[in-house]
Amino acid sequence: PVLNIIDPPERRRTLLSRREARPGGAAAYVLDIRLQGPDETVFFDI
């Protein structure tokens, strides 16, 4: 529900982590926080 208030919808991905495989079969979740630019992370008050 909280992600639904972000408009346009394609900006929602800036708040989601992505899974990356690591050596030995382990998984890691990566979240990039960008402070400015075209892929700037969305910040909002709830």
LUMLUMDREN-2810 file (N, C-alpha, C; in Angstrom, 1 decimal):
<atoms>
<atom><aa>P</aa><ch>A</ch><at>N</at><xx>0.8</xx><yy>-1.2</yy><zz>0.0</zz></atom>
<atom><aa>P</aa><ch>A</ch><at>CA</at><xx>0.0</xx><yy>0.0</yy><zz>0.0</zz></atom>
<atom><aa>P</aa><ch>A</ch><at>C</at><xx>0.8</xx><yy>1.3</yy><zz>0.0</zz></atom>
<atom><aa>V</aa><ch>A</ch><at>N</at><xx>1.9</xx><yy>1.3</yy><zz>0.7</zz></atom>
<atom><aa>V</aa><ch>A</ch><at>CA</at><xx>2.7</xx><yy>2.5</yy><zz>0.8</zz></atom>
<atom><aa>V</aa><ch>A</ch><at>C</at><xx>3.4</xx><yy>2.8</yy><zz>-0.5</zz></atom>
<atom><aa>L</aa><ch>A</ch><at>N</at><xx>3.9</xx><yy>1.8</yy><zz>-1.2</zz></atom>
<atom><aa>L</aa><ch>A</ch><at>CA</at><xx>4.5</xx><yy>2.0</yy><zz>-2.5</zz></atom>
<atom><aa>L</aa><ch>A</ch><at>C</at><xx>3.5</xx><yy>2.6</yy><zz>-3.6</zz></atom>
<atom><aa>N</aa><ch>A</ch><at>N</at><xx>2.2</xx><yy>2.3</yy><zz>-3.4</zz></atom>
<atom><aa>N</aa><ch>A</ch><at>CA</at><xx>1.2</xx><yy>2.8</yy><zz>-4.3</zz></atom>
<atom><aa>N</aa><ch>A</ch><at>C</at><xx>1.1</xx><yy>4.3</yy><zz>-4.3</zz></atom>
<atom><aa>I</aa><ch>A</ch><at>N</at><xx>1.6</xx><yy>5.0</yy><zz>-3.3</zz></atom>
<atom><aa>I</aa><ch>A</ch><at>CA</at><xx>1.5</xx><yy>6.5</yy><zz>-3.3</zz></atom>
<atom><aa>I</aa><ch>A</ch><at>C</at><xx>2.6</xx><yy>7.1</yy><zz>-4.2</zz></atom>
<atom><aa>I</aa><ch>A</ch><at>N</at><xx>3.5</xx><yy>6.4</yy><zz>-4.6</zz></atom>
<atom><aa>I</aa><ch>A</ch><at>CA</at><xx>4.6</xx><yy>6.9</yy><zz>-5.4</zz></atom>
<atom><aa>I</aa><ch>A</ch><at>C</at><xx>4.2</xx><yy>7.0</yy><zz>-6.9</zz></atom>
<atom><aa>D</aa><ch>A</ch><at>N</at><xx>4.3</xx><yy>8.2</yy><zz>-7.4</zz></atom>
<atom><aa>D</aa><ch>A</ch><at>CA</at><xx>3.9</xx><yy>8.5</yy><zz>-8.8</zz></atom>
<atom><aa>D</aa><ch>A</ch><at>C</at><xx>5.1</xx><yy>9.2</yy><zz>-9.5</zz></atom>
<atom><aa>P</aa><ch>A</ch><at>N</at><xx>5.5</xx><yy>8.8</yy><zz>-10.6</zz></atom>
<atom><aa>P</aa><ch>A</ch><at>CA</at><xx>5.1</xx><yy>7.7</yy><zz>-11.4</zz></atom>
<atom><aa>P</aa><ch>A</ch><at>C</at><xx>5.5</xx><yy>6.3</yy><zz>-10.9</zz></atom>
<atom><aa>P</aa><ch>A</ch><at>N</at><xx>4.8</xx><yy>5.3</yy><zz>-11.2</zz></atom>
<atom><aa>P</aa><ch>A</ch><at>CA</at><xx>5.0</xx><yy>3.9</yy><zz>-10.7</zz></atom>
<atom><aa>P</aa><ch>A</ch><at>C</at><xx>6.4</xx><yy>3.4</yy><zz>-10.9</zz></atom>
<atom><aa>E</aa><ch>A</ch><at>N</at><xx>7.0</xx><yy>3.8</yy><zz>-12.1</zz></atom>
<atom><aa>E</aa><ch>A</ch><at>CA</at><xx>8.4</xx><yy>3.2</yy><zz>-12.3</zz></atom>
<atom><aa>E</aa><ch>A</ch><at>C</at><xx>9.4</xx><yy>3.7</yy><zz>-11.3</zz></atom>
<atom><aa>R</aa><ch>A</ch><at>N</at><xx>9.1</xx><yy>4.8</yy><zz>-10.6</zz></atom>
<atom><aa>R</aa><ch>A</ch><at>CA</at><xx>10.1</xx><yy>5.3</yy><zz>-9.5</zz></atom>
<atom><aa>R</aa><ch>A</ch><at>C</at><xx>10.1</xx><yy>4.4</yy><zz>-8.3</zz></atom>
<atom><aa>R</aa><ch>A</ch><at>N</at><xx>9.1</xx><yy>3.5</yy><zz>-8.2</zz></atom>
<atom><aa>R</aa><ch>A</ch><at>CA</at><xx>9.0</xx><yy>2.6</yy><zz>-7.0</zz></atom>
<atom><aa>R</aa><ch>A</ch><at>C</at><xx>10.3</xx><yy>1.7</yy><zz>-6.9</zz></atom>
<atom><aa>R</aa><ch>A</ch><at>N</at><xx>10.8</xx><yy>1.4</yy><zz>-8.0</zz></atom>
<atom><aa>R</aa><ch>A</ch><at>CA</at><xx>12.0</xx><yy>0.5</yy><zz>-8.0</zz></atom>
<atom><aa>R</aa><ch>A</ch><at>C</at><xx>13.2</xx><yy>1.1</yy><zz>-7.2</zz></atom>
<atom><aa>T</aa><ch>A</ch><at>N</at><xx>13.2</xx><yy>2.4</yy><zz>-7.0</zz></atom>
<atom><aa>T</aa><ch>A</ch><at>CA</at><xx>14.3</xx><yy>3.0</yy><zz>-6.3</zz></atom>
<atom><aa>T</aa><ch>A</ch><at>C</at><xx>14.3</xx><yy>2.7</yy><zz>-4.8</zz></atom>
<atom><aa>L</aa><ch>A</ch><at>N</at><xx>13.2</xx><yy>2.1</yy><zz>-4.3</zz></atom>
<atom><aa>L</aa><ch>A</ch><at>CA</at><xx>13.0</xx><yy>1.8</yy><zz>-2.9</zz></atom>
<atom><aa>L</aa><ch>A</ch><at>C</at><xx>13.2</xx><yy>0.3</yy><zz>-2.7</zz></atom>
<atom><aa>L</aa><ch>A</ch><at>N</at><xx>13.4</xx><yy>-0.5</yy><zz>-3.7</zz></atom>
<atom><aa>L</aa><ch>A</ch><at>CA</at><xx>13.4</xx><yy>-2.0</yy><zz>-3.6</zz></atom>
<atom><aa>L</aa><ch>A</ch><at>C</at><xx>14.8</xx><yy>-2.5</yy><zz>-3.8</zz></atom>
<atom><aa>S</aa><ch>A</ch><at>N</at><xx>15.2</xx><yy>-3.5</yy><zz>-3.0</zz></atom>
<atom><aa>S</aa><ch>A</ch><at>CA</at><xx>16.5</xx><yy>-4.1</yy><zz>-3.1</zz></atom>
<atom><aa>S</aa><ch>A</ch><at>C</at><xx>16.4</xx><yy>-5.1</yy><zz>-4.2</zz></atom>
<atom><aa>R</aa><ch>A</ch><at>N</at><xx>17.6</xx><yy>-5.5</yy><zz>-4.7</zz></atom>
<atom><aa>R</aa><ch>A</ch><at>CA</at><xx>17.7</xx><yy>-6.6</yy><zz>-5.7</zz></atom>
<atom><aa>R</aa><ch>A</ch><at>C</at><xx>18.6</xx><yy>-7.7</yy><zz>-5.2</zz></atom>
<atom><aa>R</aa><ch>A</ch><at>N</at><xx>18.2</xx><yy>-8.9</yy><zz>-5.6</zz></atom>
<atom><aa>R</aa><ch>A</ch><at>CA</at><xx>19.0</xx><yy>-10.1</yy><zz>-5.1</zz></atom>
<atom><aa>R</aa><ch>A</ch><at>C</at><xx>20.2</xx><yy>-10.3</yy><zz>-6.1</zz></atom>
<atom><aa>E</aa><ch>A</ch><at>N</at><xx>21.3</xx><yy>-10.6</yy><zz>-5.5</zz></atom>
<atom><aa>E</aa><ch>A</ch><at>CA</at><xx>22.5</xx><yy>-10.9</yy><zz>-6.2</zz></atom>
<atom><aa>E</aa><ch>A</ch><at>C</at><xx>23.1</xx><yy>-12.2</yy><zz>-5.7</zz></atom>
<atom><aa>A</aa><ch>A</ch><at>N</at><xx>23.5</xx><yy>-13.1</yy><zz>-6.6</zz></atom>
<atom><aa>A</aa><ch>A</ch><at>CA</at><xx>24.2</xx><yy>-14.3</yy><zz>-6.2</zz></atom>
<atom><aa>A</aa><ch>A</ch><at>C</at><xx>25.6</xx><yy>-14.0</yy><zz>-5.7</zz></atom>
<atom><aa>R</aa><ch>A</ch><at>N</at><xx>26.0</xx><yy>-14.8</yy><zz>-4.8</zz></atom>
<atom><aa>R</aa><ch>A</ch><at>CA</at><xx>27.4</xx><yy>-14.6</yy><zz>-4.2</zz></atom>
<atom><aa>R</aa><ch>A</ch><at>C</at><xx>28.1</xx><yy>-16.0</yy><zz>-4.3</zz></atom>
<atom><aa>P</aa><ch>A</ch><at>N</at><xx>29.4</xx><yy>-16.0</yy><zz>-4.3</zz></atom>
<atom><aa>P</aa><ch>A</ch><at>CA</at><xx>30.1</xx><yy>-17.3</yy><zz>-4.4</zz></atom>
<atom><aa>P</aa><ch>A</ch><at>C</at><xx>29.7</xx><yy>-18.3</yy><zz>-3.3</zz></atom>
<atom><aa>G</aa><ch>A</ch><at>N</at><xx>29.6</xx><yy>-19.5</yy><zz>-3.7</zz></atom>
<atom><aa>G</aa><ch>A</ch><at>CA</at><xx>29.2</xx><yy>-20.5</yy><zz>-2.7</zz></atom>
<atom><aa>G</aa><ch>A</ch><at>C</at><xx>27.7</xx><yy>-20.7</yy><zz>-2.6</zz></atom>
<atom><aa>G</aa><ch>A</ch><at>N</at><xx>27.0</xx><yy>-20.1</yy><zz>-3.5</zz></atom>
<atom><aa>G</aa><ch>A</ch><at>CA</at><xx>25.5</xx><yy>-20.2</yy><zz>-3.5</zz></atom>
<atom><aa>G</aa><ch>A</ch><at>C</at><xx>24.8</xx><yy>-19.3</yy><zz>-2.6</zz></atom>
<atom><aa>A</aa><ch>A</ch><at>N</at><xx>25.5</xx><yy>-18.4</yy><zz>-1.8</zz></atom>
<atom><aa>A</aa><ch>A</ch><at>CA</at><xx>24.8</xx><yy>-17.5</yy><zz>-0.9</zz></atom>
<atom><aa>A</aa><ch>A</ch><at>C</at><xx>24.2</xx><yy>-16.4</yy><zz>-1.8</zz></atom>
<atom><aa>A</aa><ch>A</ch><at>N</at><xx>23.2</xx><yy>-15.7</yy><zz>-1.1</zz></atom>
<atom><aa>A</aa><ch>A</ch><at>CA</at><xx>22.5</xx><yy>-14.6</yy><zz>-1.8</zz></atom>
<atom><aa>A</aa><ch>A</ch><at>C</at><xx>22.7</xx><yy>-13.4</yy><zz>-1.0</zz></atom>
<atom><aa>A</aa><ch>A</ch><at>N</at><xx>22.8</xx><yy>-12.2</yy><zz>-1.6</zz></atom>
<atom><aa>A</aa><ch>A</ch><at>CA</at><xx>22.9</xx><yy>-10.9</yy><zz>-1.0</zz></atom>
<atom><aa>A</aa><ch>A</ch><at>C</at><xx>21.8</xx><yy>-10.0</yy><zz>-1.6</zz></atom>
<atom><aa>Y</aa><ch>A</ch><at>N</at><xx>21.3</xx><yy>-9.1</yy><zz>-0.8</zz></atom>
<atom><aa>Y</aa><ch>A</ch><at>CA</at><xx>20.3</xx><yy>-8.2</yy><zz>-1.2</zz></atom>
<atom><aa>Y</aa><ch>A</ch><at>C</at><xx>21.0</xx><yy>-6.8</yy><zz>-1.2</zz></atom>
<atom><aa>V</aa><ch>A</ch><at>N</at><xx>20.9</xx><yy>-6.1</yy><zz>-2.4</zz></atom>
<atom><aa>V</aa><ch>A</ch><at>CA</at><xx>21.6</xx><yy>-4.8</yy><zz>-2.5</zz></atom>
<atom><aa>V</aa><ch>A</ch><at>C</at><xx>20.6</xx><yy>-3.7</yy><zz>-2.7</zz></atom>
<atom><aa>L</aa><ch>A</ch><at>N</at><xx>20.8</xx><yy>-2.6</yy><zz>-2.0</zz></atom>
<atom><aa>L</aa><ch>A</ch><at>CA</at><xx>20.0</xx><yy>-1.4</yy><zz>-2.2</zz></atom>
<atom><aa>L</aa><ch>A</ch><at>C</at><xx>20.9</xx><yy>-0.2</yy><zz>-2.4</zz></atom>
<atom><aa>D</aa><ch>A</ch><at>N</at><xx>20.7</xx><yy>0.4</yy><zz>-3.6</zz></atom>
<atom><aa>D</aa><ch>A</ch><at>CA</at><xx>21.5</xx><yy>1.6</yy><zz>-3.9</zz></atom>
<atom><aa>D</aa><ch>A</ch><at>C</at><xx>20.7</xx><yy>2.8</yy><zz>-3.6</zz></atom>
<atom><aa>I</aa><ch>A</ch><at>N</at><xx>21.3</xx><yy>3.7</yy><zz>-2.8</zz></atom>
<atom><aa>I</aa><ch>A</ch><at>CA</at><xx>20.6</xx><yy>5.0</yy><zz>-2.5</zz></atom>
<atom><aa>I</aa><ch>A</ch><at>C</at><xx>21.3</xx><yy>6.1</yy><zz>-3.3</zz></atom>
<atom><aa>R</aa><ch>A</ch><at>N</at><xx>20.6</xx><yy>6.7</yy><zz>-4.2</zz></atom>
<atom><aa>R</aa><ch>A</ch><at>CA</at><xx>21.1</xx><yy>7.7</yy><zz>-5.0</zz></atom>
<atom><aa>R</aa><ch>A</ch><at>C</at><xx>20.5</xx><yy>9.0</yy><zz>-4.6</zz></atom>
<atom><aa>L</aa><ch>A</ch><at>N</at><xx>21.4</xx><yy>10.0</yy><zz>-4.3</zz></atom>
<atom><aa>L</aa><ch>A</ch><at>CA</at><xx>20.9</xx><yy>11.3</yy><zz>-3.8</zz></atom>
<atom><aa>L</aa><ch>A</ch><at>C</at><xx>20.5</xx><yy>12.3</yy><zz>-4.8</zz></atom>
<atom><aa>Q</aa><ch>A</ch><at>N</at><xx>20.9</xx><yy>12.1</yy><zz>-6.0</zz></atom>
<atom><aa>Q</aa><ch>A</ch><at>CA</at><xx>20.5</xx><yy>13.0</yy><zz>-7.1</zz></atom>
<atom><aa>Q</aa><ch>A</ch><at>C</at><xx>20.7</xx><yy>12.4</yy><zz>-8.5</zz></atom>
<atom><aa>G</aa><ch>A</ch><at>N</at><xx>20.1</xx><yy>12.9</yy><zz>-9.5</zz></atom>
<atom><aa>G</aa><ch>A</ch><at>CA</at><xx>20.2</xx><yy>12.4</yy><zz>-10.8</zz></atom>
<atom><aa>G</aa><ch>A</ch><at>C</at><xx>18.9</xx><yy>11.7</yy><zz>-11.3</zz></atom>
<atom><aa>P</aa><ch>A</ch><at>N</at><xx>19.0</xx><yy>11.2</yy><zz>-12.5</zz></atom>
<atom><aa>P</aa><ch>A</ch><at>CA</at><xx>17.7</xx><yy>10.6</yy><zz>-13.1</zz></atom>
<atom><aa>P</aa><ch>A</ch><at>C</at><xx>17.2</xx><yy>9.4</yy><zz>-12.3</zz></atom>
<atom><aa>D</aa><ch>A</ch><at>N</at><xx>18.1</xx><yy>8.7</yy><zz>-11.6</zz></atom>
<atom><aa>D</aa><ch>A</ch><at>CA</at><xx>17.6</xx><yy>7.5</yy><zz>-10.9</zz></atom>
<atom><aa>D</aa><ch>A</ch><at>C</at><xx>17.6</xx><yy>7.8</yy><zz>-9.4</zz></atom>
<atom><aa>E</aa><ch>A</ch><at>N</at><xx>17.4</xx><yy>9.0</yy><zz>-9.0</zz></atom>
<atom><aa>E</aa><ch>A</ch><at>CA</at><xx>17.4</xx><yy>9.4</yy><zz>-7.6</zz></atom>
<atom><aa>E</aa><ch>A</ch><at>C</at><xx>16.4</xx><yy>8.6</yy><zz>-6.8</zz></atom>
<atom><aa>T</aa><ch>A</ch><at>N</at><xx>16.8</xx><yy>8.2</yy><zz>-5.6</zz></atom>
<atom><aa>T</aa><ch>A</ch><at>CA</at><xx>16.0</xx><yy>7.4</yy><zz>-4.7</zz></atom>
<atom><aa>T</aa><ch>A</ch><at>C</at><xx>14.8</xx><yy>8.3</yy><zz>-4.2</zz></atom>
<atom><aa>V</aa><ch>A</ch><at>N</at><xx>13.6</xx><yy>7.7</yy><zz>-4.3</zz></atom>
<atom><aa>V</aa><ch>A</ch><at>CA</at><xx>12.4</xx><yy>8.5</yy><zz>-3.8</zz></atom>
<atom><aa>V</aa><ch>A</ch><at>C</at><xx>12.4</xx><yy>8.5</yy><zz>-2.3</zz></atom>
<atom><aa>F</aa><ch>A</ch><at>N</at><xx>12.2</xx><yy>9.7</yy><zz>-1.8</zz></atom>
<atom><aa>F</aa><ch>A</ch><at>CA</at><xx>12.0</xx><yy>9.9</yy><zz>-0.3</zz></atom>
<atom><aa>F</aa><ch>A</ch><at>C</at><xx>10.6</xx><yy>10.5</yy><zz>-0.1</zz></atom>
<atom><aa>F</aa><ch>A</ch><at>N</at><xx>9.9</xx><yy>10.1</yy><zz>0.9</zz></atom>
<atom><aa>F</aa><ch>A</ch><at>CA</at><xx>8.6</xx><yy>10.6</yy><zz>1.2</zz></atom>
<atom><aa>F</aa><ch>A</ch><at>C</at><xx>8.2</xx><yy>10.5</yy><zz>2.7</zz></atom>
<atom><aa>D</aa><ch>A</ch><at>N</at><xx>7.3</xx><yy>11.3</yy><zz>3.1</zz></atom>
<atom><aa>D</aa><ch>A</ch><at>CA</at><xx>6.8</xx><yy>11.2</yy><zz>4.5</zz></atom>
<atom><aa>D</aa><ch>A</ch><at>C</at><xx>5.5</xx><yy>10.4</yy><zz>4.5</zz></atom>
<atom><aa>I</aa><ch>A</ch><at>N</at><xx>5.4</xx><yy>9.5</yy><zz>5.5</zz></atom>
<atom><aa>I</aa><ch>A</ch><at>CA</at><xx>4.2</xx><yy>8.8</yy><zz>5.7</zz></atom>
<atom><aa>I</aa><ch>A</ch><at>C</at><xx>3.6</xx><yy>9.0</yy><zz>7.0</zz></atom>
</atoms>
